[in-house]
Amino acid sequence: MNKTMSLMFASLALSSSVSVAALVTPNPPALNAKGYVLMDYQSGAIIVGGNQNAALAPASLTKLMTAYVVGKEIENGRTSWDSQVSVSENAWSVKFPDSSKMFIKPGDNVTVADLLRGLIVQSGNDAAVALAEHVAGTESGFVALMNQWAANLGMNSTQFINAHGLDGQGIHTTPHDMAILMRKIIEDVPEVYKIYSEKRFVWADIKQYNRNRLLWDNSLDVDGGKTGYTSEAGYSLVSSATQGQMRLISVVMGAPSTQTRVEASRQLLNYGFRFYETDQLAVADESEATIRVWKGENANLDVGFDHDVFATYLRGNSRGVAKQTEIYAPLIAPVKQGDIIGNVTWSVGNDEIASEPLIAMSNVEQGSIFKRAWDTVVLWFKSMFSDAKGLWES
């Protein structure tokens, strides 16, 4: 047997005395929309999907990326919530007839914070252009940033052509990409995400209400989302809601009416909360196991994960979760912190629910000449009996 083989050394049921009973779950709701998806925020698992990778016009869902980019610029110190933005002719509200706007005028000095509220709560196309010009000098320069961020986030089927989402040649995204984006907004720019829960905003003595009707739904704890509509896109809605420790993200695109997009989103969220659960399987930077290192200054090494690990599965299956750990053995020094040295897989019955690489939690430098020589001899002798179970980790 090759000494660099992968070695299975643990297969532990979290509750070995319990067998996984067959669970009967209703089919997901059938929705009247061009595409939709339901994602768990913690695990990133897709619970429900219909045409989730279809290329569709995003309409004002585009403003999710506009707000994300501005949030990252604030985080990086290139602008601030209090920065004053001088409104240009290009951003003037009269240039957007028959579309949503904040009603800013050329020469107005508006803070980034107010423009973000105009963008998110009022869905202002004018606010989108003003923010774009503030961040990048021109809207086209800002669009380049939007597309760079889309690529960085793994939104591989998305292309933006403007900061507001009005229809045009080449603009497209998918329900799955929009779920990825909403997840990153919640995770990366939480102060921006808080604005999505605001129900109203007043500018120029005009009070406008958030178009996400689910914010008023007492049956769900929806704390954010974004609507979109154009004649090409239809009616769309991205929403996020919590129940206990669980958070879900729903995306409905291309519904035939405002009421349909709301009802479809409600059905998705209710289905996910009722029939699924999400548990934390591992904690970042905690030791998952201690393994043997050969020819090193230290003989033992703690291994674990560089991020929290979550899994989403049918409600009621948590007692049947099993874990299997694989170590790539034998492990020879030097080992650098962050090196991948194995893998852990969790499953329920025959279904894999999560799989994550195991990484070294510290460095192990090469040992002395004597230590390396001694371990070489020991490994040679062990290789002669390599069929023995548990050989390499002892």
Secondary structure, DSSP 8 states (H G I E B T S, - for coil): --TT-EEEEEEEETTTT--------------SSSEEEEEETTT--EEEEESTT--B--GGGHHHHHHHHHHHHHHTTSS-TT-EEE--STT-GGGSTTS------TT-EEEHHHHHHHHHTS--HHHHHHHHHHHHSSHHHHHHHHHHHHHHTT-TT-B-SSSS----TT-BB-HHHHHHHHHHHHHH-HHHHHHTT--EEEETTEEEE-S-GGGG-TTSEEEEEEEEEETTTEEEEEEEEEETTEEEEEEEEEESSHHHHHHHHHHHHHHHHHHEEEEEEE-TTSEEEEEE-BSBSSSEEEEE-SS-EEEEEETT-GGGEEEEEEEESS-BS-B-TT-EEEEEEEEETTEEEEEEEEEESS-B-B--HHHHHHHHHHHHHHHTTTTSTT-TT-
